[in-house]
C-alpha cells in the first residue's frame, strides 16, 4: 500500500472511530461508513490516476457498484468506484474488528 492510500485509509479509520465514540449504542454504521468512504475518494483526475498507478487493480477491475460520478464508464469513473469499494470494505473490516471492543466497554460502564 502506498503512502497516499495508507494515509487516506488511516484518516478515514480515525473518522469512523470518532463516530463510534460519539454514537454509543448505534450498531448500524452503514450510512456513516458509506459517507466516510466517499469522502476519501479523490475527485481530481491526477489524484485518481496516481492511486491507479500505485494500485493497478483500481484501473483494471470492474467495480461491483458500476462507475462512479455520472455513471459513464470512463477510466476515471471506474478508478473512483474501485477506490470507493476498497475504502468501504476496509472501513467495514475495521468496524467489525473493533465493534466488540466498543461493546465490551459499553457493557462495563453499565455494570
N, C-alpha and C positions, 0 to 999 in steps of 0.2 A: 504494500500500500504506500503510495507516495505521500509526501508531507501535506500537500493541499487536501487530499481526500481524508487523511488521518486527522488533520486539524479540524476540518469541517465536521467530521463524524464525532469527534470528541466534544466540540462545541454543542452539537445537537444533543448528545447524551447528557450534557450538563443542563440544557434546556428541559429535557424530559425529566431529569432528576428534580429540578426545581418545581416542575408541575406536580410530580409525585408528592413532594414535600408540602406543597401548597394546597393539595386536594386530598386530604386524608379520607379514606373510605371510598374513594371513587375508583372502582376497579374496571372501568370501561374507557381506556385511553385512546380508542380508535381514532376519533376526530383529532385529538391532540397530536398523536403520532403522525397522522396524515399532514397536519399543518406544519409540524416541526420539520418533517422530511421535505416537504415542499419548499420551505424556507431555505433549505440547504442546496437546492438545485441552482446552479449558475444560470443567469439569464443572458449573459453576453456570449456571443459566438466564440470568441477567442478562449474564454474560460471553459466552455463546453468542449471545444476541440482539445484543449490541454488535458482535461480529465480523460478524454478518449485516447489521447496519445499515451497516457500513462496506464490506461486500462482498456485494451483493445476490445474486450467484451462489451463495453458500453457502446461501441460503434458497430459491432457485428451481430449482437444478439437481437432477436425480435422481442420487443417488450410485451409482456403479458397484457398490459393495460392499453396498448396501442400508442401511437406517437403523442408526444406532449404538445403543449401550447395550443395551436389551432387545429391539431389533429392530422395535418397533412404529413405524409411520410417522408419528410426531408431528413437528411442525415442529422442535423442538429436537433430536430424534434425527437428522433429515435434515441440519440445520445441522452438527451434530457430525461426522457421517460425511463431509460435504463438506470440512470443515476438516481432518479427518484425511487425506483423499485428497490435498488440496492440499499439506499439510506433507510427506507421504510422497513425493510427486512431486518436491518441491523438494529434499528430502534425497537422493533418488536422483540428481538432476541434479548436486547438489554433489559427491557421491561420484564420479560418472562424470567430472566436470570435474577432480577433484583426484587420482584414483587413479593416474594416470600420473606425476604429480609424486612421489607416495609411492613408486611402484615404481622410478622413476629414482633416488631417494635410497637405496633398499634395494640396488639394483644397484651403486651407487658404493661402499657400505660392504663389499660382497662382494669387490670388486676389490682 
